């Protein structure tokens, strides 16, 4: 029997100066908005959650190049379903999670998906049956180290003592699959794990997750 047709989008509550002039990183808007639209269209009950119940938009994601007028209209409309859920984010405790939400979803036979930098949490999502990350032995994609270099933020990430997505995948026992280019839309599915490379991949990654769910 397939799991309930529900989708939970976990967004980051972290934010810190990353870009020129001290502009901060945070939630990349379309990385949540586009999957939200895909899941809703596919008939999923969809909610959003963050570690603290709060989030801040990534500065880059609010610029015209990354937030088209159609998406901006939804983001700035606090009465829209998506924005109202962002404004009232749940915390893990709000859904009575007694253990890692993603780990439980995976063990229960559901789909776990991440796009761009979302895969940074994979090393900490443990399969209790193996004691290893749920991506151990899997192939995954995510934001490229080359992309970090092109954005001029790699040194800042290193100063935070944080691994790149490629390094995090390797640390978790996975094989990293690179997109054709850092900004090309690209997704990869390996069983119940679905990953996407960058913001441009958010929609196709969500579509791939729906496809994987439909095969359960």
Steps between C-alpha positions, in 0.01 A plus 500: 500500500635841405556758775241778544502757221665767710805718434702683762738768373776573751662841453805645668468730798869592476619830354839669496696756296616334180474742211671828421414776743402256773177393331378179656429148388184320612195340339535504122138584427440305179663189646196476727237673284547292186485162682200628697319570173594159357384309807173692528425445131565128548247487782735486798411651835803729532647677802821686579723468804830641626718420798396811693167576336657802331684576177653791312508532123839467334593839355595357160167320473314832527675657200325532165727244333394232749144601593284550189198728524256207528690354795557842657126563497443182702788575738384854573135399542476401866151362436625248242505141623876469461593827671250449781660164576845661496374769738369229734775242469473193716784362707581127519340488845174627350460176308589282799821367353672273751794438269646637181208576273689415184636178648151388598360584157778299335466198729122505453553470124449862398702728274770732634609778267740795514595773257810721475651539851222299664715189475726642772280326756534152347801395712284550809196311372570152632335176398451324836516164327856560381629771730615688190368795301199426284711594194778254580567308179267728300563743216396859568542846355499849651663837459846473344825619652564673168179695552619613844823620337314686225285676760811597693375343823715188535750665735217624722352150520841363594531768769177366650666158518222357287552242224388553143210287381741280306706442814192441716378234258835321512507520880160330507620215278324620185624558147454856379357539149584835343259690273625594150561853631464665843181681400341237273171344606588149618347237725595148598288222649646201684224292650322705765760780488435785253743790470539817292805707416402866540210749513419436133448133590238550772198437278638198313625351827154528654351345187749214528406455866132475404589245233699296752208518745258379234717191451476399867 
